Amino acid sequence: MSYRDINFQDAKNFITLSDEIRDIINIIWKIDFNHEVDFLKIDEGDLVGDAKQARKRSIILEHQERRQPYVELLNERWQKQCRRSLAA
């Protein structure tokens, strides 16, 4: 989902997120953006065939390795915030 896909209700809920959660989302967004830029560079580059596919697989693995710790942290913080909201 891109930022353009967020409807007004989602944006309204986003405002209630803690600063920490917003920071984590921003980090994930930057990682995803850089991943897309790397893919564009490969598509526009000189690599062809198997070399291009191998490099794309490499970028996908690097992306997952960089992103996954932040996704786990986001899930942890989100669950914590939801528990606090329900307790209130």
Secondary structure, DSSP 8 states (H G I E B T S, - for coil): --GGG--HHHHHHHHTS-HHHHHHHHHHHHHHHHHHHHHHHHHHSS--HHHHHHHHHHHHHHHHHHHHHHHHHHHHHHHHHHHHHHH-
